């Protein structure tokens, strides 16, 4: 990063250093912000921003470049911009500007476009901090300069609001558009946006655009339109006089937008005022006063109308649901109305474009039939009659909730989170809850949540028995994944719900069936003019070739009714298809030919709708991997990075249309395929239930989807629910993000022998992580480290380069890309091989180029280099490896330079509203913290990503720990990064850090928060792995001391300690070399067990039956535990295994539970069937177990939980291992023995 070469100076003497882009031109203006995440070309050509320095809160700007300036529509209007003369903002302020945009419409970069128009920009600014400053000051003047100012006294700032900005930007002569159209609309140009003209001419009208002070002649027009514009309405006295003349004659309908609304209000005698926080975004909720429905609107204004000063016969038309300011006025009988928001959008949501229809109808009717009430016409258009089956006739007193049962691949802890949220929502509404879920390890089955909990299988027979016993009068089916849904559909078909008079709450079951059945789904979607990916079913090779002609190559051919894609593949021409068809028809009589959308972008939206048809999209996400890889297997980025405003809102509007059509009530997810070279798209599928994506969207935006969906199922309206993050705004809004979120799945394919490592259209991942940063590189590198602690980030040396893995992706694809970039593959070549968008590839290239420069520079680095490394997501350890130093040395240098991460909040509103949120992340792309650090918090470290051997059980332990600390009155901090868990729900703790569980991050949080101490024993293996590192840096670890943890984890130390105490164990030896290992095994006799240290759930643990086995397994084990010893011990066959879970304080046992394995020893305790209390252990054995447990607790001086495994054979008990942390069986024994 070069040193700053540009400064934003504010009138309160703040100086913000940054980097210049665009033109180099000093400029003054009023500094304002805009929270929309897309639409910068539209905003920058909107004349309402005249003389304003525009701050964009979304940190990554310019990703899709700037489209063609010369492209005009049939009326001679620019297609992509809001005015003829180019950019109207004074300057642009951003976090990061993109120099290599990627979009099929892009003709130039944002910087080139601005340079061409003489408009300066400044990047590298903490736009969140600046937004908060503007928010608190109301409005603030600023200037962009290129030399750091030294003397503030001499600086004067010109206030543009004192000028007549409307007169400056209005047209000088009248202009006509669509000259032959009818009716004739006279549009007063106060700074109009071109889409207003487009909305009229596309509906057949003629528009006469006239200057702001033009003398109006009523015989020349049929209706009067007053446009938006910049500045204070008080300045436009001439316009007001003209409006008053038309009102007085009372013959012509009038419609105003934004400034036009304020001018109409002034003309009838209302007062206007300057607001403290202007409304500037794409997500502002407005409630229609006639019907109570709420719509998303695009806004940009700093003045408002005081509705208390409305004269008789006028009434408010819309009200802002967040700050209750006026958003529109209407005459009770005459066709006069205006709105404060932008129904013509661009940029922003298209929800209320129909206001143009309402106005034109009034104009036409006026000329045809005389008078009509425009007010009533609008009410009729916006009224929605709720369907009979979506609102409960009366509030249920008792609701049955179906959980998701045992965790499986593709359905993990996200349903524990959604079910727990549903229970919380029901409790708030004072409704009793009955939960059925046999998964004992979940948080939702804990005491104090549901009123009753049944640990029963989720099958129709058992559920019916519960309904019979409990007699609930409502049931929720969408909170337990596919398991609950399928069970619910079966019960409905069998008539069970009807028999016991149980009402299905939320989305009607018919809608669920329609979205699940592909054929019905395609037909239903076609009814509203949308389409799913085209495909045809054929029965012969000839038919296949005909179908492919109609669909267009490339096509995908797949045999129907075959498992795992048997006989399927892609064909680029007739010859390939013929071969494929012959093969496939050998397996099945029917062949399905699909249009191949391989390489298209996959985009998804999370949609929420209530029973009264209020409908919003909470989050949109873009898959980094193109179509063809299941969304659960993809790296996903939120919000989308490469969609323009047009694409974003086209897909958003379609989502709302589809969800309304299916009548979904609650939460729903819609997936699209989008052509990367045009605006063509297909709907892939709709999930009318909570899914893994919705858990991710909840955590990515801070919007509690499951909680809101449960409330909506009861018939509560969306605008009446509060946004739980800000506490003041409504939940009927679309979150605005000022950060970037990256989700990466975790696979554990290495644990399965002979399983294909390829990823594709079926889901194999067992968990996922979510990382947050202020740029893509920062979030992406964090996420890669979260998935696997052994990875340093986007590391080119992690995996060898293999060209096949670029085209046929595996679970290691990111590292193959890193290796390819290091081997000088170009972005274009990689794009052709992987079809990953060039924008993402350029970001990856940026990381690798920096990695290379670190290796070249070597030790020591300058402060600027370390800062830049941290800003693009390098960890201390990663920097150390590149420069051949150590993590601690880098950390020390970083701290001496004062380089620490800044703590930012996730507040759902991009800083536009004050929010007391405790949902936090670290970033180096900032210059101030969002909150204070009072100290006194206790840190609980979570379990991280779900993997095979560590999943929801550890989350249950962490949540239990947080709850107990809360009961003791101790403030808590949770550190975890798994979006599927209850522990990452922000109301579980006092502060939630969505961050890595690594020595660097935990230590940073500990020091910054001045914490009381760290609890590591609740999160399974991952936190234990950093115990010694934290201890060596004098961090206070609460519970068992890190030395004791090390004595138990380090196999060599542990075995030696048992020998000293005389506790029996299988014969063992520490591995030093292969020769002595073979000698030991031959002496004790095979089979022998090979065991590495500090591993979870038996990674690389193997039973060797021969010298050859031994050699293979030792290599594997030494790979897994490089820094820790590998121990070999005698493997006892046909022995009984016993598990002990206990809690001790200072080495004294407080309570313990013994479980026995049904299977013989040798089955890992996580895979074994456990019975507690034990059934065939005699009294004498139990006493010996208790004695050994007591001895071990004292030896290790345990404080907190621990777990021990013993083996019993020939009346001898031997200790296998001891874990000084909670184990997988902890929730099981706790709930059983309660």
N, C-alpha and C positions, 0 to 999 in steps of 0.2 A: 504494500500500500504506500503510495507516495505521500509526502506530508501534505496537510491541508492547503488548498490553493484558492479557497473561496469561503466567504463567511456570511451567515445570516445574522443580521444585527436587529434586535428588537428594541422598541421604544423604552422598555424597562431596563435597558443597559445589559441585557443578556447577549452574549456572543456565541454563536454555534458554528464551530469550524466544520468544513466538509469539502467535497470535491466537485469541481465545476463540470457540467456537461451542457449540451445545447450551445446556444450562442454565449459569447462572453460580453455581457452588457449589464452595468450596474443599474438597479431598478428599485423603485419604492412601491409600496402597496399595503393594503390591509391583509393581514395573514389570516386565512381561514382554512378549515380542514374539511375533508370529505371521506366518509367511512366505507364507500362502495369498494368491493374487491375487484371489480372489472369496470371497463368503460372509460379509461383515461382519454382516448381520442375524442369521445363525445363531450366529456366534462371540459376538456381544454378548449373546445370550440363553442362552448355555451357562453353567450354574451352576458349572462347574469354574473359571471366571474370577472367581468371587466375591472381592471385595475386592482385585482386581488392576487396575492401570492398564495397559490393553492398547495396545501399540505395533504398528501395522500397517506392515510393511516396504514393501508396494507403495505408491508415493507418491500415487496418485490414488484417493480413496475417496469413495463415495457416488454413483457415476456412475449407478446404476440405482435410486436412491432407496430407499424402504422400502415393502414391500407392505402390504396391508390387515391391520390387527391383529385385526379382528373376524371374518375369514373362518375358519370351522371345518369340519372334516371330519365324516363321519357318526358318529364316536365322540366328537364334542365336543372334538377336539384342534385347536389353532391350526394352520393349514396351513403357515404360513411361518416359524414360530419354534420355538425349542427349549424354551421354558417358558411357563407361563400368565401369570406376573406381569410380563412385559416385560423390560427390560434388566437384566442382572446384573453387568456390569463396573462398576468404580468410576469409570473415566474412559477416554477414548479419545484416543490421540496419533497424528496423521497428518501427512503432508507437505502434502497439499492436499485440502480438502474440497469436494465439488461442490455448488453452490447451485442449479444448474438441471439436475437429473437427467432422464434420458430412458428410460422403460421402460413398457411397457403395464401392468405390475402396480403401478407406483409410485403410492402414495396421498399420500405426504408426503416431504419431504427428510430426510436423515439428521439434520440439525441440529434440525429441528422435532420429530422423533421423540424425540431425546435431551432436548430442552427439556421435552417433555411428561412425561418420566419423571424429570426432575430430575438428569440425568447430564451432567457437564461434558465438553467436548472442547477440545483445543488443536491448532491447525494451524500450518504454517510451520516445522515442526521437521525437521532433517536426520535422518530416521528411520534412515538407514543408519549414520550415526555413532553414534546412540544404541544401535542393535542391537549394534554391535561392542563398545560399552562394557558392555552387559548380558552379552554373550557372555563377555567376559573376567572380569567380576566374579562370574559365576555367578548371583547374584540381587542385586537392589538395591532399596531402598525409595525412594519418592518422594512428592511432594505437588504438587498444582496450586494456585497462589495468584494473586491479581490485583494485588498490589502487589509491586514488586521487593524481596526481603528484603535487609536491610542487615546484621543481626546473626545470623550463623550459630550462634553459641554457644547462643542461646536456643531453637533449633529442635530439637524431638524428633520422631522418626518412629515411629509405632506399627507393630509387626510383626504383620500379620494371621495369620501362620502359628502364632502362639501361641494364637489363639482356636480353639474347636471350630467351624470353618466348616461342617462337615457338619450339626451339630446346628442351626445357624442357618438353613440353607436346606432341610432335609428337611421333607417333609409332616408335619403334626401328627396327622392321622387317616388310616386306610386309605382308599383310593379304588379303585373297580372300573371296569375298561374292558372292553367287549365281554362283558357278564355271561353271555351264553348260550354263549360259545365254549368249546372244549376244545383241548388240555389246559389245566389251571389253572396259571399261572405266578405265583409269588410274587416280586415285584420289590422289593428293599430300596432305598429312595430315599436315596442319599447325595448327590444332586445330579444326578439322571438327566436325560438329553436325551430329549425327547419322541419323537424318531425311533426310539428303542429300543422304546418302547411300540408305535409304528406298525409296526415290523418284526415284532412278535409278533402283533398283532391282524390285520394284513393276511394272516397265515398261519393265521388261524382260532382263535388261542389267546385265552384269557381272561387278563387281567393284574390281579392284586391288588397295588396299589402301597402299601407299608407304610413307616412311619417307620424311621429308621436303627437305633433301639434296640428295635424291636418284638419281643416274645417270640414266636418262630415256633412254630406248631403243625403238625406234619407231615401230620396228616390233612386240613389245609385246602388243600394244594397238591400238584401232581405234579412240579414242577421249581422250583429256586431260582435266581433271577437277581440278581446284585449289580452295581449301576450304578456309573458314574463319579461323580466329585465333586471338590470343592476340597481343598487343604491336604495335611497330612502324615498318612499312614496310621496313625501311632502314636497319634493322638488318639482313634481309633474303637474303643476296647477293647470296648465293649458289642456292636458289630456282630460283632467277631471271635469273641466268646464264643458268639453265636447260630450262626455258621457252623460252629464246632467241634462244636456239638451235632448239627447235621444230618450232618456228616462222620462222627461217631461211630456214629450209627445206620446209616449206609451204605445208605439206601434210595432217596434222591432225587438225580437228576442236578443238577449245579451248573455255572453259567456266569457268569464275571465279566468286566467290561470296565473298563480304565483303573484308577481307584482300587479298583474291585471286584477286579481282578487282584491288586493289592498286598494287599488284605485277605484274599483266599483264601490267598495265599502266606504272610502272617503267621499265619493260622490253622493252617497245617501246619508252622509253625516256621521259615520262611525269614526272612532279614534284608532290610530295604529301606534305601536310602540316598538322599541328595539329590544330584542330578547336577550336574556343572559346567555343561554346556550342556544345558538341558532340550530335549526334542524338541517343537517347536511349528510345524507346517506341514501341508501337504496332499500332500507328495511324499516321505514317508519309506519307504525300501525295507525290507521285512521278508521274510526267507527262511524258508520252512517246513522244519523240520528233517527231516520224514519224506520229502520229495520233492525238496528243493533248489530248488523254484520260488520266485520272488521276486515280491512284490506291492506295489503302491503303497498307502500307508495315510495316514489323517488322524490326527494326534496332537496332544496338548496335555497334557504332564505334566512335572513337575520332579523327581519321585522315581522310583526304579527298584528292581526286585527283584534281589537278588544270587543268580544261579543256582548259584553254588558251594555255597550252603547248602541246596539241595533235598534232602529226605529220600529214602530208598529208595522205589522204586515210582513216583516222580515224575520227569519229564524236561522239558527245555525244548521248547516247541512252535514258537515263532518266535524269530528273532534279527535284530536290526537290522543291515543290511548295511553301514551307515556306521560306527557306533561299537561294534558287537558287543555292545550291551547286550541284556538279556533282553526279549523282546516277548510272551512267553506261556509257560504251563506246562500240563502235562496228566498225568493219572494213567495208568499203563501199562495198567491193566485196567478201572478203574471210570470211570463217565461224569462225571468232574470235569475242567473245563478253564477257562482264563481267558486273556485277551489284554490287552496294554498299550495297543494302538491302538484306534481307533473303527471297528469294522466297519459300524456304522450310518451312518457318514459324516455328511453335513449339517453343516458343509460338507466337501467333499473327494471323493476317488475311491470308487467303489462296488464295488471289486474283490472284497472278502471278505464281502459281506452274506450269503453262503451259510452262514456260521457259525451264523446263526439257524436255518437248515434242519437243520444237523447236530445242534444242541442239541434242537430240537423232535422230530426223529426219535428221538433217544435217550430223550426223555421218553415218547414214545408207545410205543416198543418195551419200555421198562421196564414200562409198564402192561399190555402185551399178552403179551410172551414172556419176561419175566425179563431176564437180563443180556446185554449186547452190548458189544463193544469200540468205544467212540466214537472212540478213537485210530485204529483200522483204517478205520472208516467215513470219517474225514476224509482219511486217506491215499488211499483209493480215489477220493474226490471230486476230489482235487487232482493225482492222477497224470496225466501226459500221455505218451502213446506217440508219439515223434517219427515223422513220415512217413519212409518209406524213402529218398525222393529228395531230402531237404533236408539230410542230413548226409553229407559225402563219406565213402565206404567207407574210403579211406585218404587221408592228407594229400597233396594234389598237390605234386609237386616243382617243376613249372613251370606258370605260369598265363598265359593269353593275355588281354589287356585290349583291348577295342575302344574307341577314342576317338571324338570326335564330328565329326572332319573340319573343313572350313572353317566359319567363323562365318557364321550367317545370322540374319535377323530372327527372334526367338523362340528362338534357340538360340545363346547367345554364350559368354562365358568361364566360365560356371558349371561347364561340364564339364571345363575345364582344371583347375579347382580340385578337382572330385570325383575325377577320374582321378589327379591327383597324390597325393591322400590315399590312394587305393586302393593305389598303388604303395608308399607309405610303410608301410601296414599289412602288405602282403605281405613287404616287406623285414624288418620286425620279426619276422615268423614264419619267416624264413629260406627264403622261397620265391622261385624265379627268376621274373622277369616279362618278358613279351614284349608290347610295345605296338604297335598299328597305328594311326597317325594321320598323315594327310598335311599337317596344319596346322603349318608350320615355325615359326610365331610363338609356339607354346605353350610353357609352362614344362615340361609333362610330357614333352616330347620333348627336353629338355636332357640333356647328358651327366651321368652320375652319378645319374640317377633310375632309369629302367627298365634291366634288364640288356641288352635289345636293343630297338631301336626301328626300325620299318619305316615309311617315308614312302610309303604306298601308299593307293590309293582304298579306301574302306570298302564294297566290293561283294563278294558271295559268292565270285566267281571268285578275286579276289586273296587274300581271307582264307583260302580253302581252300589256296592255294599256300603261305601262311605256315604253316598247320597241318601241311601235308605236310613242310615243311622243318624245322620246329622241334619237332614232336610234343609239344605241351603236353598235360598231362592234366586241366586245368581251364580254364574260360573265364568271364570276368565280362562280362555284357551290359548291366548297368544303370548303368554309369558314363559312357556316351557319348551320353546323350539318346536322342531318337527315332531318329536315324540308326543308332546301334549296335543298338538294340532291333530295328528292322525287319530289319537285316542278320542278326541272330541268329535271328530267327523264320524267315527264308528258309532259312538254313543247316540249322536243325533239321528243317524240312519236307523238305529235300532229302536228309536222312539223313547229312549230312557229319559231324556230331559223333559219331554212332554209329559211322560207318565208321572214324574214327580214335581211337575210344574216349576222346573228350573229355567230361568231366563239366561240366554247366552248374551253376555254383556260385550259391547264394543262392536267390532266388525261382524256383520251378519254371516252366518256359516256358508250361505250360498255364495257370497263374494269370495270366501276363502277357497271354496271348491272351484270356482271359475278361474281363479288365478293359478291354482295348482295343476289344472288339466290343460296341457299345451294346446289341444285342438280348440276347446271352448274359449280359451284365452285369446287365441289368434282371431277367432270370429268376433268376440266381444270388442277387441281393440279396433278391428276393422269398422265396427259400427260408428266410431267417431273419427273415421278418416285417418287413423294411424296404422302403422304396420309393423309386424314382427318380421324377423329375417325370413326372406322367401325360401320355401323348400317344396319339393314335390315327392310323392311316394310313387315308385315304379316297380314293375314286376319282371322286366326283361332288359337285356342289354340295349336293344333298339330304343325302348322307351327312355332308358337312362340318357342316351345320347340326345334324344329329342328334348328332354327336360333341360339338359345342360345348355342346349342352344337358347332356350327361352330365358334361362336364368343368367346366362353369361359366365364364361370361365373367369377365374378359377372356381371350381366347385369342390364341395366335400361330399364324399359318398360314404354312407354308413349302413351296415346291415341292420334291419329292424330287429327288435327283440333279442339283441345279443349283448352279452355282458362285457363290460370293460372295453368297449369300442373294438370288438373283434371284427376284422374285415373292414375297417374304415380307413380313409386316407384322403389326401388332396389330389386333385387332377387339374393340370393346367391346359390340357388339350384333349382331343378326342381319343388319341392313341392311349394316353395314360388312363383315361376313364374306362376305356374298353377292358383293359387289363384288370383294373380295380373291380369293375362290375362283375366280370367272370368269377373272380375270387369271392366277392361278397355274396353273390347269389348261390354259391356252393354252401354257405352257412345258413341262408335264410331266404324265404320266398320273396320277401319284400325288401326293397332297397330305398333308402331315403337320400335324395340329392338336395343338398343345401347350397345356397349361394355362399361362397367362401368370403367371410369377412375378416380373414386372418390379416393381422397387421392394422386393423382399425383400432381407434381409441376406445377404451371402455370407461364409461363415466357413470357414476351412480348418484342418486339424490335420495335423502331421507325426507319423507313427507309426513306431516301431521295434519289430521282433519278432525273436526268435531262434528257432532250430530246436527249442527245448525249451518253446516257448509262453510265455516271459517277454515281456510286451508293455507298452510305455509310449507316452505321447504326449509328444513333446519340446517342442512349441510350438504354441500355437493363435494364429491370426491372423484379424483382421476386416478386410474390405475397406471402405474409406470410401465407395467408389462402390457403389451397390446392384447387384443381379444384372442381367445384361444387358451388363455391361462385362467383358471377359475379365480374369481375375485378373492376367495379365501387363501389362494396361493400367491397372490400378487402383492407387490409392494404398492401401497396406496398413499396418495398425497392429498391432503385437504388444506385449503380449498383447491379446486382445479387450477393448474398453473398455465395451461396453454389454450384455454378457451377464451374467445372474445366475448364482449357483452352480448352480441347478437346470438352466439351459440349458447352461452350460459342461460340467457332468458328464454330462448326458443325451447330448450330442454326443460327449463323450469315450468314454463306455461303448459307444455305437454304433460309433465308430471302431474300438475294440478288437475288437468282435464281428465287424465286416465283415472286418478284416484277418486275423483268425484263420480265418474262413470261407474266404477265398481262399488261405490257406496261405502268405502272403508271408513271406519270410525276408530281413531287411535293413530297408531304409527305404522308406517309402511315404507318399503324400500323399492325403488325402481331402477333398473339397470339398462343402459343404452349402449349400442355400438354406434360410433360416430366416424364417418369417413374423414380421414385426415386431409383430404384434398378438396372437400366441398362441405356444404351444410346438410348433406344427406345423412339420415340416421334411421336406425331401427330400434324397436323396444325389444330387449332380450327377455327380461322377466320382471314380474312384480312379486315381492314377498309380502303378503298381507299380515305379517306378524313381526315381532321383534326379532332381530337376527344378530349375527356377530358384527355386521356393519353398523347396526344401530347402537350397540355398546360402544363401538369405536367413535361414532358420530357424537354420542353423549359426552364422551371424555374429551374429544377434540374441540368441541365448542363450548362445553360447560352447560349445555342445555339438557336437563334430566328427562330424556325421552320416555323411559319406561314409567316414571312417576306421572308425567303428564298424560300418557296414554291410558293409565289406569283411571285417572280422574275423568277423562273424556268418556270412558266406557260407562261411567255412571250417569252420563247425560249432562255433565258440567260443561259450560261453554268455555272455549279457549281464552277469549279476552278476559274472563273473570278470574283466571289463574294468574298468580303473581310470578314474575321471573325471580326464582329463588336466589339468584346470584346478586342482582342489584337490589332486590327487596322493594323497589319502587315501581319499576316498569312492568308491563304485562308480559305474559308468556306467549302472547299472540304476536310474535315478531321473529325475524330471521336473524340469527346471530351474525355479527360482523367480526371477522378474525383479523388481528393485527400480528399474526405469526403464521408459521408454516408447520404442518404436522405430517410426520411420515410414519406409516405403519409397515412393519416387516414381519412376515410369518416366521415361525420357528418349526423346522422339521427335525425329527430325530430318526432319520432313515438309517443312520449308521448302526442303530441298535438292532436292526433287523437284517438277517443275512439274506442275500439274494433278492432284496427288494429293489426295484428300479429306482434310481435316484432322479429320474426325469419328473418334471412337474408339468401339469397340463390341465385338462378340463375336469379332473376329479380332485377332490380335496384330500391332501395327505398331511397338512400341517397340524401340529398338536397345540399350538399356542401362537400368540402374537405380541409384539411390543409396540409402543407408541412413543415417539420422541417429538419434542417441541423445540423450535428454534426460530430466530428472526430471519434466517435465510435457509435455503434448501440444503446447502452443504452441511450446515451445523446440525440440522435435524437428522439428515441422512446418516452422517457418521455416528452420531449418538445412537441411533436405532441399530446400526450394525453391531455396535459394542453390546447393546442390551440383549440382542439375540443370543450372543455367545461371549461369555467373559474372556475367552481366550483370544478374541479378535481385537485388534487395536483401532479399527475403523475401516475406511475404504482402502484396504491394504493390498498393494500390488504383489506382495510376496507371500500372500496367504495361500494361494491356489495356483497350480501351473496353468499356463495358457493352453486352451484346447479349443480349436475352432468349432468343433462339433457342438460344444456346450453353448456356443453363442447362438446357433440356430435352433438347437434342441435344448431348451433350458433345463437346468437341474437346480437343486437347492443351493448350489454354490455359485450361481450365475453372477452375482454382484462382484465376486472376487475374480472371476474369469474376465469380466469387463475391466477391472482394475489392471489385471496383468496385460490385457490387450492394449490398453491405453499406454501402459509403460513401454510396451513393445512398439510404440509409435503407430498403432492403428489410428486412422483418421475418424473423425466424427461421422462423416458421410458413409464410410465403409461399414462402421459399426451399426449405423442406422439401417443400412440395407440388410445386414445379417440378423439384427435383433428386432427391427421395427419399433424400437424404443424411440420416443420422440427426441429430436435433436436437442431440444431445450435441456432435457435431463442429461443427455450425453455430454453437452457442453459443460454442465455443472460438475459432472464427474471428472471431466478432463481438467477442469480448474483445480480440483483436489490433487490429482496426480501430478500436474505441473508443479504445484507448490511442494508436494512431497519430494519431487526430484530436486527442486531448488534447495530444500532443507539438506538433502543428502550431499549436495555439492558444497554448500556453505560449511556444514559441519559445526563443531563446537568452537567457541561460544556463539550464540545467536544475539542479534540486537533486540532491544525491547520491541521495536516496530515489527520485527519478524515473528516474535513470540505472539504478539497481539494478533497479527494477521492469521497465524496458525490457529489460535483459539477462536477467531471469528468464523473460520470455516470448519470448525468442529473437531480439530485435532485434540486428542487427550495428551496430558503430560507424558504418559508412557509412550504414546505414538511419536511424539516429538523426540523423546529420548532415543527411541530405536533408530530414528532417521539420522540423528546426529551422533550416534554411538556414545550416548551419555546414560544417566540413570534417571528414573522417574523422580526420585527425591531431589536430585540436583536441579532438574528443570523446575520442579515445584518451588524450590528455594529461590531460584533466580526470578521466577514469576512473582513470588510474593514480595521480594525485595523491590521489584519494579512497581509494586502496588497493583498488579494485574489480577483482579478477582472477578468472578462472574457477577453480573447484576441480576437481581431477582425481579421477575416481572409477573404480573397477575394475568389470569385468564378471566375476563369479565363479561364476555358475550357481546359487548357493545363497542369494542375498539377504543375505549377511553372516552367515548362521547358523554357517558354518565358516570358520576362517582359510584364506585361499587366497593363494598367491604368484603371482597372475596378472599378466601384463603387458599385458592387454587393457583399454585405457583410453578415457575420453571426458571432455569438459569440461562442467561445468554451473555455473550461477550459483545453483542452488537447493540450496545446501549451506552448511556452515560449517567443513568441514575436508577436507584432502586424504586420500586413502587410502594414499599412499606418500610416501617421501622422494625428494629430488632430489640424487643424489651428483655430478652433472655428468659431463662427459667423453664424452657420447654424440654420434654423428654422425647428423644428420637426413637421411633420404632422402625426397624428396617424390614421391608416386606420381602416377599419370596421371588419377585421378578417374574420372568416369563414362565408360562406353563410348559413343562417338558415331560417326557415320559419319566415318571418317578417323582415329579414334584408338581402338584397342581393345587386344586381348590382346598385340600386339607390344611396347607400352610396358611392360606388366606383366612381360614376359619380361626386359626390360632392368633394371627396378627390382629384380626378384628376383635377377638375376645380380649386381647391384651390392651388395645386402645380403649375399649369400653370400661375395663376395670380401672385403668389409669384415670379415665374421666370421672368414674365414681369416687376415686380417691381425691378428686379435685386437682389433678395434675394436668397442666396444659401439654398437648401432644403434637408431635410432628411425625407424619408418615412419609417415608421415601419409598416409592414403588413406581413402576412404569408399565404395569400390565392393565390395558384398558378393560379387560374382561372381569376385573375383580371388584368385590365390595369394598376392599380396603382403599381403593383409589376413588371412592365416592367422597366428594368434598365435605359431606356432613358427618363423616365418621371421626374426624380428628380436628384439631384447631388449625393446623397448617398442613397442606398436602403438597409435597414436592414431587412433580412428575419427572423424575430424574433417574439417571443411571445408579445402580447399586455397585459402586466401585469405591476403592479407597479414596481416590481424588475427590469425588463428588460428596461422599458422606463426610469426609474431613472438612470440605469447604462449608457444607451446611452447618456442621458442628461448631466450627470456628465463628462463622458469621452470626449464627443464632445464639452464640454463647450458651450452649445447651448444658443441661444438668447431667446428661449422660446418654449412652446409646444402648438400646436393647437389641441384641443380635439373635437371641435364641428362638424367636418366633417365626422366622422366615425360612426355615429349612437350611439346606446346605450353603446357599449362595452367601448370606451374611457371614456365616462362620469362616468362609474362605478369606475374608478381609480382617478377621479379628486381630491377628498378630500385627499386621501393618498399622492398624489404628492404634494398637497398644504401644507400639514402638514410638509413635508420635505423641505419646502422652494423652491420647483421647481416653475419656472415662467410659469403660465398657461396664454396663450394669449387669449383675448376675454373675455366673461362673467366670472366673478370670480367663483371659486369653491364653495364659500358659497352660491351664488345665484343658482348655479346648484343644490346644496343640498336642497335649499328652494323649488325648483320646483319639484325635484324628490321625496323628502320625503313627502308622502301624508299628514301626520299630520301637518308638518310645512306649507305646501302649503295651506291647507284648513284654517288653523288658520289665515294666512296672508290675504286671501281673505275676511274673516269675518271682520278683523280689518279695511280693506279698504272699506268695504261695497259693495264688488262685489258679486252678487248673485251666489249661487251654490246649487246643490241638497243637502238636509239635510244630515249631515254626523256625524260619531262618530269614534273615534279611538278604536280599539279592545283592551280591557284589559283582559276580561275573557268572557266565553261563556254566563254566566247568563246575564251580562249587554248587550251583543250583542243581545240576544233574546228579552230582554225588549225593546231595541231601535227599532228593526224591527217590533215588535208588535205595538209599538206606531205610527210609521210612516206608517205602513201597507206594506205588501209584494207587489210586488217583490222588493228585495234589491240587491245591487251590492257589491261583495267582491273584494277589490283591494289591492294587495301587492305593495311595493315601489321598485324602481330601477329594473323594469323588462322591457323586450322588447316585443312589440307586444302582450300585454295582456296575458302573461304567468300566469296561475293559476287565471285568472280573471273570475268570474262566477256570474250568476244571480241566486239568491236563491228565491224559491217560497214558502218555508215552513221551519219550524224549523229544520227538518231533513236535508234538503238541506244545510242549513246554517252550521250545524255542520260538514258535510263532506267537504264543500268547505273551511271552516276556517282552517281545518287541512292541506289541500293542500297548501293554501296560506302561512301558517306559515312555511312550509317546504321550499318554494321558497325564501322567504325573511326573513331569520333567524334574521339578525341584524337590519332590518328596520321595521317600523310599518306597520300594515295592517289596512286599513280604510274601514268602511262599509258606503254606502250611499244609499239614496232612488233611485230606478231605475224608471225613467220616461218612461212610454210607449207612443206610438204614438206621439213622439216628433220629430222635425227635427234636424239633426245634421249639424254643420257648422265647416269647417276646415279653420284656418287662418295660412298662412306661411308668416313670415316677417323677415326683417333684421333691426337691430338697432345699433346705435353707442352711447355708454354711456347713454343708456336709451331713446334715441330719435329715433323714427321710421324713417328709410330711405325709405323703400319700403315695401308694403305688398300685398298679394294676398288672396282673399276670394274664397273658393270653397264650394259648397253645396253637401250634400250626396243625392243621389236619394232614397236610402232606409231610413227607419225610424231609429232613434237612437237605438243603441243596436247592430248594425253591426259594427264591428271594422273598423276604418277608412282605414286600410290596405286591408280590404276585400270589402269595399264599392265602389260603382260606383260614381265617382266625376265629377262635372260639374263646369267649370270655364270659363268666369265670371259667377256668380250665376244668375239663370233665374227667380226665384220667391221670391226674398227678396226685400222688398220695401226700399225706400230711407232712411226712418226713422231707420229701422233695421240696414242698412249698417252703418249709422252714429254711432249708439250705439255700433256696433261691433268695429268700429275704435276707439271709446272712450275707450272701455274696453282694447283693444290691447295696446293703448298708456299708459293707467294706469299700466298695467301689465309690460310693457317694462321698465317703470320708476321704479316700485316697485323692479323688479329683477335687475335693472341696467344692462340691456342686452347689450352686445357688440358682434355682430355676428348674426347668424341665430337663430330663434326660431319658434315653431309651437304651436298653441293653438286650443283646440276643445271646441265648445260651443254647447248648446242645446237650441232649441227655442220651447216654448209651451205657448199658450195663451198670445202671445205678450210679454213674459218674456224671457230674455236671461240669461242662467246660464252657468258658466264656468265648464267644466268637468276636463280638465287637460292642463298642459303646459309643453312642452319639450324644454329645452334650448340647442337645437342642430338641425342639419338638420333633416328633416323627409322624409318619403317615397314619399311624394307628391312634394318635392322640384324640382326634374328634370322636373316633369310634369308642374308645374306652370311656371318655368323658361322658358321652351321651348315654352309653349303656349303663354305667354304674351310678351316674348322676348323684 
